[in-house]
Amino acid sequence: MESNLLTGRVALVTGAGEGIGRASVLALVQHGARVVGCDVDEDALAETDRMANDLRPGSSRCIRGDVTSPLDIGAAVAFAVAEFGKLDVVHANAGVSQPASPAGDIPLNLWRRVLEVNLTGLFVTFQAAVPELVKSGNASFIATASGLGVVGAPGLAAYVASKHAVLGFVKSAALDYAPRGLRVNAVAPGMTDTPMLSSSTTPEIRSDMTASIPAGRFGKPSEIANVVVWLASELSSYVVGATIVADGGDSID
Ligand SMILES: NC(=O)c1ccc[n+]([C@@H]2O[C@H](COP(=O)([O-])OP(=O)(O)OC[C@H]3O[C@@H](n4cnc5c(N)ncnc54)[C@H](O)[C@@H]3O)[C@@H](O)[C@H]2O)c1
């Protein structure tokens, strides 16, 4: 579905090469935004960019960048402003999972890596973008958290800790910046059919996981991207510091 809901808006999406990030770029473009995608995987990113420009010619640019690098993300923000004149929306989505392991057995370097990408990467993205977002005067910063940002999960202590921390950051930054016209919110996907999910599960585990979801299936990346579009738009103008859960009912008590 196409619309002009986001016409005139300029967005930056991290982790735009695959999965939810790619879907976010495509959905933002379909609703009229101009978008810069950023990812460490240049081939995947180029494919996202091609798909977006096929949908709306001239709507998409991309730049390689690692969210853990302030230099890279500073360059991505500068690139968005150079190409499209400003920045109104950031979808801070890049993230990594972890191999399942009891908390006490997680290697320290793996713990550090998961926190570095999922949490510090979010902070680095926020810090690089915030001067431009404040200039926009009507900006939206959207973090990809997770259903595992509010509950525990066996074997995933590093990932779960990182996503709980993402929500803490979102709530605090929302308070800091709401008076300056920047809304900070999170989307919390449940199990979503992306390369991350398929690489960390076997078909048997996937079938067990599906059975426990009230909706009876995994989410599609586009269903998470639609929440991002809403949070990026004026339709959510009074939504501040919120976590929008999109999980097929998986977290209903
Ligand atoms: N798939 C799910 O079930 C699910 C559920 C809840 C939350 N999430 C979250 O959604 C986000 C996207 O996940 P996905 O499932 O689309 O994953 P994915 O692995 O399919 O895609 C992630 C993208 O991020 C990129 N990336 C990784 N590290 C990066 C870095 N340091 N800098 C820039 N880009 C980097 C990867 O190259 C990849 O293109 C993540 O934050 C993840 O934690 C996913």
The ligand as an SDF file (V2000), in Angstrom:
LIG
                    3D

 44 48  0  0  0  0  0  0  0  0999 V2000
   13.6570  -11.2480   14.1340 N   0  0  0  0  0  0  0  0  0  0  0  0
   13.0920  -11.2530   15.3430 C   0  0  0  0  0  0  0  0  0  0  0  0
   12.3850  -12.1990   15.7170 O   0  0  0  0  0  0  0  0  0  0  0  0
   13.2830  -10.0690   16.2710 C   0  0  0  0  0  0  0  0  0  0  0  0
   12.4800  -10.0150   17.4220 C   0  0  0  0  0  0  0  0  0  0  0  0
   12.6320   -8.9390   18.2790 C   0  0  0  0  0  0  0  0  0  0  0  0
   13.5540   -7.9480   17.9980 C   0  0  0  0  0  0  0  0  0  0  0  0
   14.3310   -8.0460   16.8760 N   0  0  0  0  0  0  0  0  0  0  0  0
   15.2770   -6.9510   16.6530 C   0  0  0  0  0  0  0  0  0  0  0  0
   15.0270   -6.3920   15.3810 O   0  0  0  0  0  0  0  0  0  0  0  0
   16.2400   -5.8010   14.8770 C   0  0  0  0  0  0  0  0  0  0  0  0
   16.4640   -6.3010   13.4800 C   0  0  0  0  0  0  0  0  0  0  0  0
   16.5530   -7.7120   13.5410 O   0  0  0  0  0  0  0  0  0  0  0  0
   16.3210   -8.6660   12.2830 P   0  0  0  0  0  0  0  0  0  0  0  0
   15.5930   -9.8370   12.7880 O   0  0  0  0  0  0  0  0  0  0  0  0
   15.8380   -7.9020   11.1290 O   0  0  0  0  0  0  0  0  0  0  0  0
   17.8540   -9.1090   12.0920 O   0  0  0  0  0  0  0  0  0  0  0  0
   18.6990   -9.4550   10.7940 P   0  0  0  0  0  0  0  0  0  0  0  0
   19.9080  -10.1760   11.2970 O   0  0  0  0  0  0  0  0  0  0  0  0
   17.8370  -10.1080    9.7940 O   0  0  0  0  0  0  0  0  0  0  0  0
   19.1150   -8.0090   10.2770 O   0  0  0  0  0  0  0  0  0  0  0  0
   19.9330   -7.1850   11.0640 C   0  0  0  0  0  0  0  0  0  0  0  0
   20.7160   -6.2470   10.1860 C   0  0  0  0  0  0  0  0  0  0  0  0
   21.5420   -5.4530   11.0430 O   0  0  0  0  0  0  0  0  0  0  0  0
   22.8290   -5.3950   10.4800 C   0  0  0  0  0  0  0  0  0  0  0  0
   23.8170   -5.1140   11.5140 N   0  0  0  0  0  0  0  0  0  0  0  0
   24.2870   -5.9790   12.4580 C   0  0  0  0  0  0  0  0  0  0  0  0
   25.2150   -5.3830   13.1940 N   0  0  0  0  0  0  0  0  0  0  0  0
   25.3340   -4.1230   12.7340 C   0  0  0  0  0  0  0  0  0  0  0  0
   26.1500   -3.0200   13.0950 C   0  0  0  0  0  0  0  0  0  0  0  0
   27.0510   -3.1040   14.0770 N   0  0  0  0  0  0  0  0  0  0  0  0
   26.0090   -1.8560   12.4140 N   0  0  0  0  0  0  0  0  0  0  0  0
   25.1320   -1.7550   11.3660 C   0  0  0  0  0  0  0  0  0  0  0  0
   24.3440   -2.7810   10.9840 N   0  0  0  0  0  0  0  0  0  0  0  0
   24.4550   -3.9460   11.6500 C   0  0  0  0  0  0  0  0  0  0  0  0
   23.0270   -6.7230    9.7950 C   0  0  0  0  0  0  0  0  0  0  0  0
   24.0610   -6.6860    8.8120 O   0  0  0  0  0  0  0  0  0  0  0  0
   21.6500   -6.9810    9.2220 C   0  0  0  0  0  0  0  0  0  0  0  0
   21.5060   -6.4490    7.9190 O   0  0  0  0  0  0  0  0  0  0  0  0
   17.3340   -6.1730   15.8750 C   0  0  0  0  0  0  0  0  0  0  0  0
   17.5610   -5.0930   16.7420 O   0  0  0  0  0  0  0  0  0  0  0  0
   16.7320   -7.3520   16.6220 C   0  0  0  0  0  0  0  0  0  0  0  0
   17.2770   -7.4940   17.9010 O   0  0  0  0  0  0  0  0  0  0  0  0
   14.2110   -9.0700   16.0040 C   0  0  0  0  0  0  0  0  0  0  0  0
  1  2  1  0
  2  3  2  0
  2  4  1  0
  4  5  1  0
  4 44  2  0
  5  6  2  0
  6  7  1  0
  7  8  2  0
  8  9  1  0
  8 44  1  0
  9 10  1  0
  9 42  1  0
 10 11  1  0
 11 12  1  0
 11 40  1  0
 12 13  1  0
 13 14  1  0
 14 15  2  0
 14 16  1  0
 14 17  1  0
 17 18  1  0
 18 19  2  0
 18 20  1  0
 18 21  1  0
 21 22  1  0
 22 23  1  0
 23 24  1  0
 23 38  1  0
 24 25  1  0
 25 26  1  0
 25 36  1  0
 26 27  1  0
 26 35  1  0
 27 28  2  0
 28 29  1  0
 29 30  1  0
 29 35  2  0
 30 31  1  0
 30 32  2  0
 32 33  1  0
 33 34  2  0
 34 35  1  0
 36 37  1  0
 36 38  1  0
 38 39  1  0
 40 41  1  0
 40 42  1  0
 42 43  1  0
M  CHG  2   8   1  16  -1
M  END
$$$$
